[in-house]
Amino acid sequence: MCEHSLKEARTFGFKGMQYNFVVATNEVAVKLWKKCGFNIVGTLHNAFNHKEKGFVDAYIMYQWFG
C-alpha cells in the first residue's frame, strides 16, 4: 500500500505525502513508514484510545520527494 501510494503520488505530480494518524504504540507500522522514507513531523498527544493501554499518542508522518 505504501509503495503503491507513493508511486501514484509521484505520477500525479505530488511533491510529498503525509500520513496524519499512525498510532505510536504500533511499532511495526511506525518502522514500516520510516523504512519507506517517512519521518515523524508531529505528535498528537493522547489521540488514540488503545483498549489495553488507554490513551496513547499518534504520529503525523511526512515524506518530501519533490
C-alpha positions in Angstrom: 0.0 0.0 0.0 2.8 2.5 0.9 4.9 1.9 -2.2 1.8 2.0 -4.4 0.5 5.2 -2.9 4.0 6.9 -3.2 4.2 5.8 -6.9 0.7 7.2 -7.6 1.5 10.4 -5.9 4.6 10.9 -8.0 2.7 10.0 -11.1 0.2 12.8 -10.4 2.9 15.3 -9.6 2.7 15.5 -5.9 5.9 16.6 -4.1 5.3 15.0 -0.8 3.0 12.8 1.2 1.7 12.9 4.7 0.0 10.3 6.9 -2.0 12.0 9.6 -2.5 9.2 12.1 0.0 6.5 12.9 -0.6 5.1 16.4 2.7 5.4 18.3 2.4 2.1 20.0 2.1 0.3 16.6 5.8 -0.2 16.4 5.5 -2.3 13.2 3.6 0.4 11.4 6.0 3.2 12.5 9.0 1.1 11.4 7.4 0.4 8.0 6.7 4.1 7.3 10.2 5.0 8.3 11.6 2.3 6.1 9.6 3.8 3.2 11.2 7.2 3.9 8.7 8.9 6.2 9.7 11.0 9.2 7.7 11.9 12.3 6.9 15.6 12.0 4.3 15.9 14.7 2.8 14.1 17.7 -0.9 14.1 18.6 -0.8 13.5 22.4 -3.3 11.0 23.7 -5.1 10.9 20.4 -5.9 7.2 20.3 -7.8 5.2 23.0 -6.0 1.9 23.0 -8.2 -0.8 24.5 -5.3 -2.1 26.8 -3.1 0.9 27.3 -5.6 3.7 27.4 -4.9 7.0 25.6 -1.7 6.9 23.6 0.0 9.2 21.1 -0.4 9.2 17.3 2.2 10.5 14.9 1.9 12.7 11.8 4.4 11.3 9.3 5.7 13.0 6.2 7.9 12.4 3.2 9.2 15.0 0.7 10.2 13.6 -2.7 10.0 16.7 -4.9 
